[in-house]
Amino acid sequence: MSVWDSLVGQKPIVDMLSRIAQGDPSQLTQSWLICGPPGSGRSNMARAFAAALESPDHGMSDEPTRITQQVLAGTHPDVTVLATNKVTIGIDQVRDIITTSEQMPSTAPWRIIIIEDVDRMLERTTNVLLKEIEEPAERCIWLLCAPSAQDVLPTIRSRCRVVNLAVPSPTAVAEFLTANTGVELKIAQRAARLSEGHIGIARLYATNERVMSDRDELVVGVLNLARASDAVLLAGNLIDNAKGQAETDANEWSSRQEAEFRRINGLQEGERIPPKLRGAFNQVAKKDDVKRFATRRTRDVLDRALNSVASIYRDVAVLQNNAEDSVGLINLENRTAITELSVRLDRAGAVARLDEVARARKRLAGNGNPLLTFEALFCALIP
């Protein structure tokens, strides 16, 4: 399989980038902005493009070359990936990667810099990056990733070639899940539908019963809202579930970091850390880093919850406009309750509740208190 085969529902973009990587110099620019909604695979697209540019076979062989394997694994010396588990990308991280970008490639044709979630940069951090994007080093290619071009400062956007990814279809996502996770087709189809084209969330729904159960509980809770006390209880349960998921993920991440440190240094599990390595070991998965990881993961869970709530009123609007045959429902399992809600609400009421979800999202982005934000949201959703 080629390096492009793991990318779901992006054939036009794959064809274009593959052609460029195979030797169309007129199309190769040194600054790229790869945009796509969360879960569309923009960071995977950037890695695949980097592998195609660096590998002699341009990523087209059935068996990946050693270079392709290194790029995809994040171990190639000439491909650097800047990602963060924090809420924002720090200015010092950007300065360090700019220094790296100015070095000539050591073994490959290009030095490639991939920045995931460039929209997480503050404006002053982005300004530090601007000059390098405008005038890259001779053998350096920048691959920036963001949800949309509008999430990036115009000064950066105007100096990059923008590539817009599509939202993968439920059918394509379901086929990907059955091929890569081994789940039953019925489970894959439901996960693909509920994820609304987000590949990572679809995989999570298909393989994690707790996450799917929490979503089902949230949807039923929103549909049964009748009093302010219901809203307060539902918000409390949601925050508790989000924190529980985040803590579990943070502990797993910390364990993986420590296990990788032991593997690199030839230490067995449970073996005592030698004195000369203790300083380095103490820097692995520090308490502050775990706390930051948990904070960001909590935000991710709450953002996913907002998408689930919005899908309810999207389905209400679909039924009110007799559009089910053309676009379908997301929450098919709750069709009866959603049909009843579509009768109780008028069209303006459905739109107003979608606006409330957008307002809650904005409050969370502004570091609003999550519990108060969701209490206010659920109170506003009561019919």
LUMDREN-715469 format. One record per residue (C-alpha): residue number from 0; x, y, z; residue in one letter. Coordinates in steps of 0.02 Angstrom, whole numbers, plus 32768, in hexadecimal, padded with zeros to 4 digits. Layout:
NUM  X  Y  Z  a
...
END
This chain:
0  8000  8000  8000  m
1  803C  80B0  7FD9  s
2  8058  8138  805A  v
3  7FB2  8185  8025  w
4  7F43  80EF  8045  d
5  7F1D  8119  80FB  s
6  7ED0  81C1  80CB  l
7  7E13  81B6  80C7  v
8  7DA6  820F  8047  g
9  7E2C  8285  8002  q
10  7E4D  823F  7F53  k
11  7E57  82E7  7EF3  p
12  7ED5  832E  7F70  i
13  7F37  828C  7F76  v
14  7F43  8288  7EB8  d
15  7F81  833C  7EB3  m
16  8004  832A  7F3D  l
17  803E  8282  7EFA  s
18  805A  82CE  7E4E  r
19  80BC  835E  7E99  i
20  8128  82E9  7F02  a
21  8150  8280  7E6A  q
22  81A2  8311  7E10  g
23  8134  83A3  7DDE  d
24  81A9  8430  7E15  p
25  8136  84B7  7DD2  s
26  80B6  848B  7E58  q
27  812D  8477  7EEB  l
28  812B  850A  7F61  t
29  8189  8512  8005  q
30  80FC  854D  8076  s
31  8059  84EB  8082  w
32  7FBD  8500  80EC  l
33  7F5A  845D  80F8  i
34  7EAA  8481  8135  c
35  7E1F  840C  8165  g
36  7D9E  83F6  81EE  p
37  7DD2  8396  8289  p
38  7DE8  82DF  825F  g
39  7DFB  82F6  81A4  s
40  7EB0  82BB  81AE  g
41  7F10  835C  818C  r
42  7FA7  832C  81F6  s
43  7FA9  827F  81A8  n
44  7FA1  82D2  80FC  m
45  8037  833D  812B  a
46  809C  82A5  8162  r
47  806D  8244  80C6  a
48  80A1  82D8  8058  f
49  8145  82E6  80B7  a
50  8167  822C  809F  a
51  8140  8239  7FE5  a
52  81B9  82CC  7FD2  l
53  8247  8278  8031  e
54  823C  81C3  7FF8  s
55  828B  818D  7F52  p
56  81EB  812F  7F23  d
57  8180  81C8  7F4F  h
58  8119  815B  7FC3  g
59  80CE  80F3  7F37  m
60  811A  8047  7F5A  s
61  80AF  7FBC  7FA1  d
62  8132  7FA4  8027  e
63  8163  8049  807C  p
64  821A  8077  8073  t
65  8282  8092  810E  r
66  8278  814E  80F1  i
67  81BA  8148  80E5  t
68  81B1  80E3  8186  q
69  8221  8160  81DF  q
70  81BA  81F6  81A6  v
71  8115  81A8  81D9  l
72  815F  8171  8280  a
73  81A5  821F  82A3  g
74  825B  81E4  82A8  t
75  82A0  8228  8205  h
76  832D  82A5  8227  p
77  82F4  831F  81A0  d
78  823A  8322  81CA  v
79  820A  837F  8268  t
80  815A  8381  82B0  v
81  8123  8408  8329  l
82  808A  83CF  838A  a
83  804F  83FD  8437  t
84  7FE8  83B3  84C2  n
85  7FD3  8462  8509  k
86  7F4A  84DF  84E0  v
87  7FC2  854C  847B  t
88  8067  8538  841F  i
89  80EE  859A  8479  g
90  815E  861E  842B  i
91  81FC  85C5  8463  d
92  81C5  8526  8408  q
93  81AF  858A  8368  v
94  825A  85DD  8379  r
95  82AB  8533  8391  d
96  8258  84EB  82F6  i
97  8289  8584  828F  i
98  833D  8561  82BD  t
99  8325  84AD  8283  t
100  82D6  84E6  81DE  s
101  8370  854B  81AF  e
102  83E0  84B1  81B0  q
103  8402  8453  810E  m
104  83B4  83A4  8105  p
105  842C  831D  813D  s
106  83F3  8286  80D9  t
107  8358  82B4  8074  a
108  8330  8331  7FEA  p
109  82CF  83A5  805E  w
110  82C7  83DC  8111  r
111  820D  83D8  8137  i
112  81B8  842D  81CA  i
113  8107  83F7  81F9  i
114  80A6  8462  8274  i
115  8005  8413  82B1  e
116  7F7C  8488  82EE  d
117  7FD1  8528  82B7  v
118  7F2F  857F  82EC  d
119  7F64  855F  83A1  r
120  7FEC  85E3  8391  m
121  7FD2  868D  83E0  l
122  7FE7  8722  836B  e
123  8093  8751  83AC  r
124  80CD  869D  8392  t
125  8089  869C  82E1  t
126  80E7  873E  82BB  n
127  818A  86E6  82E9  v
128  8161  8661  8267  l
129  812F  86DC  81DF  l
130  81DB  8706  8198  k
131  820B  864E  8185  e
132  8168  8627  812B  i
133  8180  86BC  80B8  e
134  8236  8692  808F  e
135  8259  85DB  80B8  p
136  8309  8597  80BA  a
137  8341  8552  8011  e
138  831E  849A  8035  r
139  8292  84AD  80B5  c
140  81D7  848A  80A0  i
141  8156  84C2  811F  w
142  80B5  845F  8135  l
143  803C  84BA  81A8  l
144  7F98  846C  81E0  c
145  7EFB  84C5  821A  a
146  7E3E  84A7  821C  p
147  7E23  8531  819B  s
148  7E84  85BD  8147  a
149  7E1D  863C  81AB  q
150  7E68  85F6  824D  d
151  7F14  8634  8217  v
152  7F4F  86E8  8210  l
153  7F3B  8734  8161  p
154  7FF5  875A  815B  t
155  801B  869F  8169  i
156  7F8A  8667  80FC  r
157  7FBA  86D9  806C  s
158  806B  8690  8064  r
159  8036  85D9  805C  c
160  7FE7  856B  7FDB  r
161  7F42  8535  802A  v
162  7F04  8481  801A  v
163  7E52  8461  8056  n
164  7E24  83B1  808A  l
165  7D75  836B  807B  a
166  7D0A  8320  8105  v
167  7D14  8262  80EA  p
168  7C6E  820E  80C4  s
169  7C23  8197  8146  p
170  7C39  8108  80CB  t
171  7CF3  812C  80B5  a
172  7D0D  813D  8171  v
173  7CB0  8099  8193  a
174  7D1B  803D  8113  e
175  7DB8  8084  8164  f
176  7D7E  804B  8211  l
177  7D56  7F99  81DC  t
178  7DFD  7F8B  8182  a
179  7E68  7FD5  820D  n
180  7E12  7FAB  82B2  t
181  7DBD  7F06  828D  g
182  7D15  7F3E  82D4  v
183  7C72  7EFE  828C  e
184  7C29  7F5D  81F9  l
185  7B8D  7F8F  825C  k
186  7BF7  7FDD  82E6  i
187  7C67  8033  8266  a
188  7BD2  807D  820A  q
189  7B87  80C3  82AA  r
190  7C2D  810A  82E3  a
191  7C48  815B  8239  a
192  7B9B  81A9  823C  r
193  7BA9  81EE  82ED  l
194  7C59  8232  82CF  s
195  7C1C  829E  823D  e
196  7CB7  8278  81D7  g
197  7D37  828A  8264  h
198  7DA8  81F2  824C  i
199  7DF9  81FA  82F8  g
200  7D52  8208  8353  i
201  7D09  817D  82E6  a
202  7D98  810B  831A  r
203  7D7A  813D  83D0  l
204  7CC0  8117  83C6  y
205  7CE0  8071  8370  a
206  7D63  8033  83EB  t
207  7D36  8086  8492  n
208  7C8F  8052  84DD  e
209  7C9D  80D2  856A  r
210  7CAB  8164  84F1  v
211  7C17  8126  848C  m
212  7BB1  810A  852A  s
213  7BD8  81BB  8569  d
214  7B9D  8203  84C3  r
215  7AFB  81A0  84C9  d
216  7ADD  81DB  857B  e
217  7AFB  8290  854A  l
218  7A83  828B  84B5  v
219  79F9  823A  851C  v
220  7A16  82B8  85A7  g
221  7A06  834D  8532  v
222  7967  8306  84E4  l
223  791B  82EE  8593  n
224  7942  839E  85D4  l
225  78A7  83E2  862B  a
226  78E1  8446  86C3  r
227  7978  84AB  86F9  a
228  79A5  8421  8773  s
229  79B3  83A8  86E0  d
230  7A2C  8421  868C  a
231  7A98  8431  8728  v
232  7AA2  8374  8742  l
233  7AC8  8352  868A  l
234  7B52  83D6  8689  a
235  7BA1  838C  8725  g
236  7B9F  82DC  86DC  n
237  7BEA  8319  8639  l
238  7C7A  8374  8691  i
239  7C9D  82DC  86FF  d
240  7CA0  8269  8667  n
241  7D12  82E1  8608  a
242  7D8D  82EA  8699  k
243  7D8A  822E  86AD  g
244  7DB1  8211  85F5  q
245  7E3A  8295  85F8  a
246  7E8D  824D  8693  e
247  7E8A  819D  8649  t
248  7ED7  81DC  85A6  d
249  7F5A  8243  8603  a
250  7F90  81AE  866D  n
251  7F9D  8141  85D1  e
252  8003  81C7  857A  w
253  8078  81D6  8611  s
254  808F  8119  8616  s
255  80B9  8115  855C  r
256  8139  819F  8571  q
257  818F  8143  8600  e
258  818B  809E  85A2  a
259  81DA  80F0  850A  e
260  8263  813A  8577  f
261  8289  808E  85BE  r
262  828A  803F  8511  r
263  8303  80C1  84CB  i
264  8379  80AB  855E  n
265  836F  7FED  8562  g
266  8316  7FE3  860A  l
267  8297  7F5D  8636  q
268  81EF  7F87  8683  e
269  8204  7F9D  873F  g
270  82C1  7FA8  8732  e
271  8310  802D  879E  r
272  8342  80CD  8741  i
273  8401  80E4  8747  p
274  843A  8183  87A0  p
275  8480  81CF  8700  k
276  83D6  81C0  86AA  l
277  8368  81FC  8738  r
278  836E  82B2  8703  g
279  8334  8288  8654  a
280  82B1  820F  8695  f
281  8269  8293  8709  n
282  824C  8302  8670  q
283  81E1  827B  861E  v
284  8126  8296  8639  a
285  813F  8315  86C4  k
286  80AA  833C  8733  k
287  808F  83E5  86DF  d
288  8095  8395  8632  d
289  8016  8311  8665  v
290  7FA6  839A  86AD  k
291  7FB1  83FD  860A  r
292  7F8B  8361  85A5  f
293  7EF2  833D  8612  a
294  7EB6  83F1  85FF  t
295  7EC0  83EB  8542  r
296  7E6F  833F  853C  r
297  7DE1  837E  85AB  t
298  7DC4  840A  852E  r
299  7DC4  838D  84A0  d
300  7D41  8323  84F8  v
301  7CD3  83BB  851B  l
302  7CE6  83F6  8467  d
303  7CAE  834B  842E  r
304  7C18  8359  84A4  a
305  7BE8  83FF  8454  l
306  7BEC  83AC  83AA  n
307  7B78  8324  83EB  s
308  7AFE  83A3  8431  v
309  7B01  8406  838F  a
310  7ADC  8367  832D  s
311  7A35  8357  838A  i
312  79F7  8400  834E  y
313  7A40  83E0  82A2  r
314  79D2  8345  829B  d
315  793D  83AC  82D9  v
316  7959  8428  824B  a
317  7967  839A  81CD  v
318  78BE  8354  8201  l
319  786D  8400  8205  q
320  78A6  841F  8152  n
321  7877  8370  8112  n
322  792C  8351  80E0  a
323  794A  82A6  812F  e
324  7948  824B  8089  d
325  79D1  82BB  8042  s
326  7A48  82D3  80D7  v
327  7A10  8251  8158  g
328  7A13  8259  8215  l
329  7AAD  824B  8284  i
330  7A55  820D  8321  n
331  79EB  8184  82D3  l
332  79DF  8126  8377  e
333  7981  81BB  83C3  n
334  7910  81DD  832E  r
335  786D  81D3  8390  t
336  78A2  8252  8414  a
337  78EE  82C4  8390  i
338  784C  82BD  832A  t
339  77E9  82F1  83C4  e
340  7862  8380  83E5  l
341  7855  83BA  8330  s
342  7799  83CE  834B  v
343  77AC  842C  83F0  r
344  782C  84A6  83AA  l
345  7813  851B  8318  d
346  789E  8535  829A  r
347  78DA  85D3  82EF  a
348  78E5  8573  8394  g
349  7955  84EE  8346  a
350  79C8  8572  82FC  v
351  79CC  85D2  83A1  a
352  7A08  8535  83FB  r
353  7A92  851B  837C  l
354  7AC5  85CE  83A1  d
355  7ACA  85A4  845A  e
356  7B41  8514  8435  v
357  7BB1  858B  83D2  a
358  7BAC  8606  8464  r
359  7BE1  857E  84DE  a
360  7C70  854E  846B  r
361  7CAB  8601  8468  k
362  7CA4  860C  8526  r
363  7D0D  856F  8538  l
364  7D8B  85B3  84BB  a
365  7D96  864F  8529  g
366  7DC2  85E4  85C1  n
367  7D13  85EF  860A  g
368  7CE9  857C  869B  n
369  7CB3  84D7  8648  p
370  7C2F  84AA  86CB  l
371  7BDB  8555  86C7  l
372  7BE5  8558  8608  t
373  7B8A  84B3  85F5  f
374  7B0C  84DB  867E  e
375  7AE0  857A  8621  a
376  7ADA  851D  857A  l
377  7A68  8492  85B7  f
378  79F4  850E  860C  c
379  79E6  856C  8566  a
380  79BC  84C8  850C  l
381  7923  84A0  8578  i
382  788A  84A4  8503  p
END
